[in-house]
Amino acid sequence: MLKIAIDAMGGDFGPTPIVEGVLAALKKDRHFTAILVGKKDELLPLIPQKFSDRIIIHDCDDVIDMHDHATDALKRKDSSAYKAIQLVKDKEADAYVSAGHSGASMSLATLRIGRIKGVSRPAIATLLPTVNGATLVLDVGANVDCDANNLKEFAIMGQAYAHDVLDIDNPLIGLLSNGEEESKGNEVSKEAFKLINGLPNFVGNVEGNDIFNGTVDVVVCDGFIGNIMLKTAEGVADTIGKIIKDNLRRSLISITGAVLMRKVFKKLKLKVDYAEYGGAPLIGVKAPVIIAHGKSNAKAIKNAIFQAIATADSNLNLHIEEKLKQFKD
């Protein structure tokens, strides 16, 4: 039975939505044990007696706050994030989930759990909605500065994740650039194009709109561009939603239409809601690490746990190591 270590104190709203998400996951999947790491006196009242045999609590008092420096995480060995990561390192847990300080989780996972052989830098991946599914984009924040070889590794890791965890046959890879032509891009992306060109199912350069129209399954970029793109997409989606609601309120005719549009909006919300995807996997470390949004609700935590389970049940890391070796320069 899989064991999932969860930083129960991470997140903007404290342990309540995290525990609620854990309970929701346990109700749906009876084949894993949850290890909650955090303040025992705050966690116990949130857990019904009937789940006591499926939840283990590791007590600790320290919590890494969102305003703390990520570099301090390695020194704070009594924090919930450190102890949860340590459980994975010691193989007392199979995966890690946190809605807490993302920088701390990345640093601890990379330095304590360690990287897969052949990976120079792990990458954070995220799913962005398309008309018929979603596109996996990496990196979206772990690495601000990347060289061409880092981008090639991201392509290999992203393709493996899309195949092994998302169940996409022969996933297509695109390199994010400012034009489709091979000549477009900066010096790093041009060099990366040459390296990634040797990988199967590489379609070449793609532009920002291709992320959302489903042209490819995996989009590769550095963490600086990826993070700006992600935050921009979130902002645009939020603004469009507000504009539509505002115009519906102003128009009497639109009020009738609003009733008909309700189902459409509900489906749209599901598409863009991060809670539907759970969290962003840190790909390239030796065990599944899922970094959930700081504002995660119970649904997001539940889905983050399921994402961790799906990754732990796959041969992702083995396939990444094999592919990196196969396509090594």
N, C-alpha and C positions, 0 to 999 in steps of 0.2 A: 504494500500500500504506500502510495506517495505521501510525502510530508512536505507541506508548503510553509516556509517561514514568512511571517507577515509582520512588518513594522507597524504595530497596532497604534502607535502614538503619532505617526506621521500624518500629514494632511492638515488642511486649514480648519477643519471642524472637529478636531479631536477624535477620540476612539469610537464614538457612537456609530457613525456611518460605516466605519471600517468593520466593526463587529457585526453590524447588520448585514453587510455584504458577505462576510464569512458565513454567517448563518444561512443566508440565501443560497450560497454555493453548496453548503453541506446538505441542505434539504434536497438539492437537485442531483448531487453526485455523492454517492456513499463510499467512494473508493479512494478517499484521501483523508489525511489528518491535518488539521490546521494548528500551527504553532504560533501563538500570539506572543509577541515580545513587547513588553511595556509595563506600565504600573499596574500591578496585580489588584490593588484596592479599587482602581477605577474600572478594570476590565471585568472582574468577577460579577458585579451586579448586572452587567449587560448580557450575561450568558445564561440561558435557561438550563435547568438541571439536566434535561434530557440530552443535551449536547456535551455534557461533561466528559464523556468517554471518547469524544472525537476532537476535543480541543485541549491543547497543552499550553499552559501559560509559563513563560520565562520572565520572571520579575526583574525589572530594572527601573531606576529612578530618572536617569538622564535622557533627555530628548534633544535632538539636534534641530534647532529652530531654523525657519526659512531665512532668517537674517544672519545666521552663522556662516562662517567661511567653510567652504567644502574641504579645504586643506586641513581644518581642525578635526575632521571626522576620524582620522587615523589615530589621533591622540585620545579620543574620548571612548575608551574601551567599554565603558559601562552604559553607553547610549543604546537605545532600542535598535537603531540602524546597524551599529557595529555588531551587536550580539546576534541579530538576525542573520547578517552576512556570515558571521563566524560559524553559525549552525550549518550553513551550506558548505563552507570551506571544510568543516570537520565531518561532512557527509552525514550529519544528523538530520539534515533536511535536503530535499531534492531541488528546491527552487525558492526564489525570494520575490516578494511583492511589497512595494512601498508607494504611498502617496505623499511621502515626506520630501525632504530636501533632495532634489534630483542630483545635484552636484556631489553631495555626500554619498549617495547610492552608487553613482558612477565610479567615484574614486575608490570606495571600499570594495566594490565588486571587481574592479580591474586589478587592484593591488593585493587584495586578500584572497579572492577566489582564483584570480589569474586568467590570463588569456589563452585561447585555443592556440595550439602550436601553429605557427605560420602567420598569426594575426598580429600586425604591428599596432593597430588601434581599433578597439571596439567602436561600434557606431550605434546611435539610437535610431530606430526605425519607427515610422508611423504610417497608419493607413488613412488615406484621404479618399473621399467618396467620388465615384463616377456614376454615370447613368445606370450601368449594369453591374456594378460591384465596387471595387476599391483599388487604388494604386498604392503600393508600398514605396515609401520615400525614405532614403537614408543617405547621408546623416542629417539629422535635424537639430543638432546641438551639442554633441559630444566633442567634436573637433572643429575648432574655428579655422585653423590653418591646416591644409592637407596638401600632400604632393600627389603626383599622378599614380604612384603605386598604391597609396591609401585608397584612392577612388576605385582602382581595379579590385582591391580586396573588398570594398563595399559592394561592388557589383556581384562578386562571387558569393558573398554572405547573403545579400538580398535575394539573389536567385535561389539559393538553397533554402532560405526561410520560406519564400513564396511556394516552393515545391513541397517541402516537408511539413510545414505547419499550416499553410493556407490551402494546400491541396490543389495547386494550379499546375497543370501539365505543361511542360515546356514554357515556363514563364519568360516573357520578352523583357529585355533590358534596354533602357534609354539613358543617355548621359545628358543631364540638364545643361543647356547652353542658351545663347542669345540668337540662335538660328540653327536650322537643320543641316546646313552645309558643313562638311568636314572642316572647312577653313575657319569656321566661326568659333568664338570662345577666347579665353585668355590662354596664356602659355601653358598653365597647368592642365586645363581641360583639353587642349590640343594634344598634349603628350599623353593624357589619360585615354583619349580616343584611340590612339595607336595601340595602347596596351589592352584595352577592353575589346578592341576589334577582333581579337583572337578568341574571344569567348563565344560559346554557342548562343544563338538567339539574341545577339546584340543588334539592334535596329539602327543604331547611330545616335546622333544628337536629337534631343527633343526640346521643345520649348515649354514655358510654364503652362500654357493651356492644355498641353498633352497630358498633364498630370490628372486633369479632371474629365477628359473625354475618353479615357480608357484605351488610348493608343498602345500603351505598354503596361506591363504588370509591375515593373520595378523601375524607379527613377533614382539615379545616383547623383549626388552633389556633395559639396563640403558642408560642414555644420553651420558655417556663417550664413551661407545662402539659404540652406535648408530651414534654419530657424526663422529667418526673416520671411521666407515664403510661407511657412506654417502660420506665423502670427498674422500675416497679411490675409491669408485665406480665412482665418477665424474672424478677423475684423470685418471682412467683406460680407461673410455669411450673416454675421450679427446685424450689420447695417442694412442689408437687403431685407431681412426679416422685419426690422423696425419700420422701414419705409413702406413695406406692403401693409403692415398693420395700421399705420397712420393713415394711409390712403383709404383703406377699407372703412375706417371710422368716419371719415369726412364725407363719404358718398353714400346716399340713401340707397341707390341702386346696388352699390357694392355690398351693402348689408345683406341683401338677399343672396348675392353671389357668395358671400362669406360662408354661409351655411353649406353651400355646395363645395366650397373650397376646403372645408375643415379637414376632410379625409386626405386631401392632397398635402396640406400643411403638416399633417401628422406624419405622413410618409417622409416628407422632406426633413422633418426634425430628426427622424430616426437615422436618416442618411448622414447628417452633419453632427450628430450628438456623439461626443467622445466616449460617453458612457457605454455606447453600443460596442465599442472596440476594447474597452477596459483600460488599456495602457500601452506604453511604447516599450518594446523589447530592446534591451541592450544586447546587441548581437556581437559575438566575438569572444565572450567570456565562457569559462568552462561549465557553467551551470545556468539555467534560465533565470534571468533577472528582468522583472517587469516594473517599469517606472510609470505609475499612474499619475493622473493630474492632481494637483494639490487640492482642487475643489471637488474631488471625486465623491459621488454619492454611493449608496449601497450597491446600486446596479453596476456602476463602474468597477467597484472592488470585486464584485462577483465575477464579472467578465474578465478582469485582470487575473484572477485566480484560475479561471478556465483556460486562459491563454498560457499561463505558466504550466498548467497540467498538460496541455496539448504539446508544448515545446519539450517538456520533460519526457513525454511518451514517444517522441520522435528520435530519429538518428541524426538530427540536425548538426550537432558538433562534429560528429564523425565525417559527415559528408562535406562540411566546410573544410576540415583538415585535408581530406582527400583531394578536393577541388583546388585548394591553394597549392598543394604539392604538384598536382597535374599541370597547372597553368603557371607554374613558377618560371620566371625568365631564366 
